[in-house]
Amino acid sequence: MRAASGQLAEEGFIQVRPPVISSATDPGLRGAARAKVDFYGKPYYITASMNLHKQMLMPTLEKVYAICPCVRLEPPHSRETGRHLAEFAQIEIECARASMDDVMGVAERLVSKVVSDVATHCGKELEAVGAKPKKVKTPFQRLTHREAVERLRALGFGASYTKEIPWDGEKLLSMQFDQPFWITHYPDGSRGFYDKLDTTSLLDFDLVYPGGYGEAISGGEREHTPEGTRRQMRKTGIDPREFGWYLQMLGDGIPPSAGFGIGLERLTRWICELDHVYEAGPFTKLAGVYSA
């Protein structure tokens, strides 16, 4: 967290306090449910990601980040992936008037800085967990979603050209790489309503760790008009009435932006070469497992 915060501050990002509960939170959770609480008789959600709230800050702060606690009620079988938690933290980043290429560059510099600082300052700790210091080479290789699917099909895995790549497909694909790599331009309708559409594909991306560790980052350019957002909501089966304040904010006018979230525990797991992500923090919680 210290390395990441230092890098982002150097690039002019302002740290903000993330919301813990809200009347609406990110519904694009790949099979996970949102955790709901009673807030004075009204249903509120515990933050699943800060996507919607980051956009709210763009007219004034323009470049923001937060270390955001997130709760997602993952299905119990997610425990078997080694990389899913029910409670975790994300480093959330958003930048006004930025393209997906701009924020992918931010992400590459961020990952490089963290890896470099850990290698320099935490040699004893890495040795204690049996991990070797990592080196990354930027820019990371890029695959479109279609190219990633073609590679998986060549490996005998039946991935779809119209849907997100399944967890086991991501793992298989990442086993073929020794450096982090990007998957870009997911098909329309396969992701959250806030991703901007460019003809038939979305201006979005995932960063994937090598060696079977799987997805590291999700992000992209944001849809920032109420009309475009309602259109994308309908495609993904979302009821616009649940996001009244968000649509009103878009109607009042905000600048276009791009951003991403990187899971803190997944980053720690990859750097420390841990078997399971629950080892990557002091208060981690697995789906369906009761703990402190």
ZIRAWO-V735403 format. One record per residue. RES is the residue in three letters. PHI is phi in radians with two decimals (999 if undefined). PSI is psi in degrees with one decimal (NA if undefined). BURIAL is + if it has 16 or more other C-alpha atoms within 10 Angstrom, else -. Layout:
res phi psi burial
RES PHI PSI BURIAL
RES PHI PSI BURIAL
//
This chain:
res phi psi burial
MET 999 -36.7 -
ARG -1.14 -44.0 -
ALA -1.12 -43.6 +
ALA -1.14 -44.8 +
SER -1.10 -39.5 +
GLY -1.12 -42.2 -
GLN -1.13 -44.5 +
LEU -1.20 -38.1 +
ALA -1.10 -38.5 -
GLU -1.10 -30.5 -
GLU -1.57 4.9 -
GLY 1.60 13.5 -
PHE -1.44 143.6 +
ILE -1.81 129.8 +
GLN -1.39 133.5 +
VAL -2.16 158.1 -
ARG -1.45 128.1 -
PRO -1.40 153.8 +
PRO -1.29 146.0 +
VAL -1.67 -40.6 -
ILE -2.28 155.7 +
SER -2.81 160.2 +
SER -1.20 -16.2 +
ALA -2.59 144.8 +
THR -2.55 170.9 +
ASP -0.95 119.5 +
PRO -1.61 -4.5 +
GLY -1.52 72.1 +
LEU -1.96 15.1 -
ARG 0.95 50.4 -
GLY 1.71 -12.4 -
ALA -1.46 152.7 +
ALA -1.74 154.1 +
ARG -1.45 143.1 +
ALA -1.54 128.0 +
LYS -1.94 143.6 +
VAL -2.29 159.0 -
ASP -1.53 121.9 -
PHE -2.05 90.3 -
TYR 0.94 46.1 -
GLY 1.52 -2.9 -
LYS -1.98 142.1 -
PRO -1.31 124.2 -
TYR -2.13 160.4 +
TYR -1.98 143.8 +
ILE -1.30 140.0 +
THR -0.95 126.2 +
ALA -1.72 -30.7 +
SER -2.83 167.7 +
MET -1.74 16.3 +
ASN -0.89 -51.3 +
LEU -1.20 -38.6 -
HIS -1.32 -29.1 +
LYS -1.08 -39.3 +
GLN -1.10 -33.9 +
MET -1.04 -28.0 +
LEU -1.52 -10.2 +
MET -1.10 -34.5 +
PRO -1.14 -20.4 -
THR -2.03 -43.0 -
LEU -1.74 -28.3 +
GLU 1.22 -43.2 +
LYS -2.32 108.3 +
VAL -2.28 156.5 +
TYR -2.55 157.0 +
ALA -2.57 148.6 +
ILE -1.68 101.5 +
CYS -1.86 121.2 +
PRO -1.24 137.4 +
CYS -2.30 143.7 +
VAL -2.19 125.1 +
ARG -2.37 123.6 +
LEU -1.44 82.2 +
GLU -1.17 151.2 +
PRO -1.11 147.6 +
PRO -0.95 -33.3 -
HIS -1.19 -11.9 -
SER -1.12 -20.8 +
ARG -1.01 -28.5 +
GLU -1.31 -15.5 -
THR -1.32 -23.1 -
GLY 1.41 0.5 +
ARG -2.41 14.8 +
HIS -2.06 133.0 +
LEU -2.19 154.9 +
ALA -1.48 -26.8 +
GLU -2.30 130.6 +
PHE -2.76 -178.6 +
ALA -2.18 144.1 +
GLN -2.12 142.5 +
ILE -1.51 110.1 +
GLU -1.76 133.6 +
ILE -2.34 139.7 +
GLU -2.55 143.6 +
CYS -2.44 123.3 +
ALA -1.21 145.2 +
ARG 0.95 34.1 -
ALA -1.88 151.8 +
SER -1.65 170.3 +
MET -1.10 -35.0 +
ASP -1.10 -38.7 -
ASP -1.04 -50.1 -
VAL -1.37 -23.5 +
MET -1.12 -36.2 +
GLY -1.11 -42.3 -
VAL -1.00 -44.8 +
ALA -1.11 -42.0 +
GLU -1.11 -42.0 +
ARG -1.18 -36.0 +
LEU -1.14 -50.4 +
VAL -1.08 -42.7 +
SER -1.06 -42.5 +
LYS -1.13 -45.7 +
VAL -1.10 -46.8 +
VAL -1.06 -43.4 +
SER -1.14 -45.4 +
ASP -1.13 -41.0 -
VAL -1.13 -42.7 +
ALA -1.08 -37.0 +
THR -1.33 -41.2 -
HIS -1.88 -11.7 -
CYS -2.18 35.8 -
GLY -1.04 -43.0 -
LYS -1.13 -39.1 -
GLU -1.18 -40.5 -
LEU -1.10 -42.5 +
GLU -1.09 -37.1 -
ALA -1.12 -30.6 -
VAL -1.76 7.9 -
GLY 1.32 27.0 -
ALA -1.89 149.8 +
LYS -1.73 143.7 -
PRO -1.01 137.5 +
LYS -1.69 155.8 -
LYS -2.27 134.2 -
VAL -2.06 148.1 -
LYS -2.01 123.0 -
THR -1.92 155.2 -
PRO -1.27 151.0 -
PHE -1.27 149.6 +
GLN -1.09 146.2 -
ARG -2.05 135.5 +
LEU -2.16 139.3 +
THR -1.29 164.0 +
HIS -0.98 -42.4 +
ARG -1.07 -43.1 +
GLU -1.13 -37.7 -
ALA -1.13 -42.1 +
VAL -1.11 -41.0 +
GLU -1.09 -40.4 +
ARG -1.11 -41.8 +
LEU -1.15 -40.4 +
ARG -1.13 -34.9 -
ALA -1.16 -24.9 -
LEU -1.54 -0.2 -
GLY 1.62 9.2 -
PHE -1.77 125.0 -
GLY -1.47 65.6 -
ALA -1.29 154.8 +
SER -1.71 144.3 +
TYR -1.34 -12.9 +
THR -1.97 0.1 -
LYS -2.25 166.7 -
GLU -1.09 154.3 +
ILE -1.33 128.1 +
PRO -1.09 161.2 -
TRP -0.96 -44.5 -
ASP -1.22 -27.6 -
GLY -1.22 -41.6 +
GLU -1.03 -42.7 +
LYS -1.11 -45.8 +
LEU -1.06 -44.9 +
LEU -1.12 -41.7 +
SER -1.20 -20.2 +
MET -1.18 -16.7 -
GLN -1.54 -2.5 -
PHE -2.12 152.3 -
ASP -2.00 4.9 -
GLN -2.37 153.8 +
PRO -0.99 150.8 +
PHE -2.55 158.4 +
TRP -1.74 145.6 +
ILE -2.07 123.9 +
THR -2.13 166.2 +
HIS 1.01 62.8 +
TYR -1.19 154.0 +
PRO -1.20 148.2 +
ASP -0.99 134.2 +
GLY 1.58 -6.1 +
SER -1.64 -9.8 +
ARG -2.28 -166.4 +
GLY -1.17 157.5 +
PHE -1.21 -12.1 +
TYR -1.55 -6.1 +
ASP -1.41 135.6 +
LYS -1.34 138.4 +
LEU -1.62 135.1 +
ASP -2.15 95.9 -
THR 0.99 -102.9 -
THR -1.83 -3.3 -
SER -2.26 163.7 +
LEU -1.67 146.3 +
LEU -1.48 68.0 +
ASP -2.44 178.2 +
PHE -2.83 157.4 +
ASP -2.19 142.7 +
LEU -1.74 136.5 +
VAL -2.13 131.0 +
TYR -1.30 152.2 +
PRO -1.40 176.1 +
GLY 1.23 20.5 +
GLY 1.58 2.8 +
TYR -1.39 -18.4 +
GLY 1.40 -160.4 +
GLU -1.05 136.1 +
ALA -1.96 -42.9 +
ILE -2.40 142.7 +
SER -2.22 142.2 +
GLY -3.06 -172.1 +
GLY 2.81 -174.2 +
GLU -1.40 146.4 +
ARG -1.73 140.4 +
GLU -1.25 124.7 +
HIS -2.15 14.0 +
THR -1.95 144.5 +
PRO -1.12 -36.2 +
GLU -1.13 -48.0 -
GLY -1.12 -35.9 -
THR -1.20 -43.9 +
ARG -1.06 -39.8 +
ARG -1.09 -43.5 -
GLN -1.24 -33.6 +
MET -1.06 -44.7 +
ARG -1.07 -38.1 -
LYS -1.14 -33.3 -
THR -1.77 9.7 +
GLY 1.30 27.6 -
ILE -1.70 136.0 +
ASP -1.43 113.6 -
PRO -1.03 -24.9 -
ARG -1.11 -23.9 -
GLU -1.27 -18.1 -
PHE -2.08 42.2 +
GLY -1.03 -47.7 -
TRP -1.13 -34.3 -
TYR -1.19 -45.5 +
LEU -1.16 -35.7 +
GLN -1.11 -41.1 -
MET -1.04 -44.6 +
LEU -1.12 -37.5 +
GLY -1.17 -32.8 -
ASP -1.21 -24.4 -
GLY 1.85 116.6 -
ILE -2.33 155.6 +
PRO -1.27 155.0 +
PRO -1.08 153.6 +
SER -2.68 171.2 +
ALA -2.52 153.3 +
GLY -2.98 -173.2 +
PHE -2.86 169.6 +
GLY -2.26 136.7 +
ILE -2.10 124.3 +
GLY -1.21 124.6 +
LEU -1.17 -43.5 +
GLU -1.22 -36.4 +
ARG -1.14 -38.9 +
LEU -1.09 -44.0 +
THR -1.10 -42.3 +
ARG -1.03 -46.0 +
TRP -1.15 -47.2 +
ILE -1.08 -39.5 +
CYS -1.61 0.1 +
GLU 0.96 47.9 +
LEU -1.49 149.7 +
ASP -1.18 -39.5 -
HIS -2.41 146.2 +
VAL -1.15 -21.3 +
TYR -1.15 -17.0 +
GLU -1.38 -5.5 +
ALA -1.66 13.0 +
GLY -2.91 164.5 -
PRO -1.41 -24.6 -
PHE -2.21 33.7 -
THR -1.20 149.9 +
LYS -2.30 129.4 +
LEU -1.64 151.2 +
ALA -1.00 122.9 +
GLY 1.36 4.4 -
VAL -1.93 122.9 -
TYR -1.41 131.9 -
SER -2.67 177.0 -
ALA -1.15 NA -
//
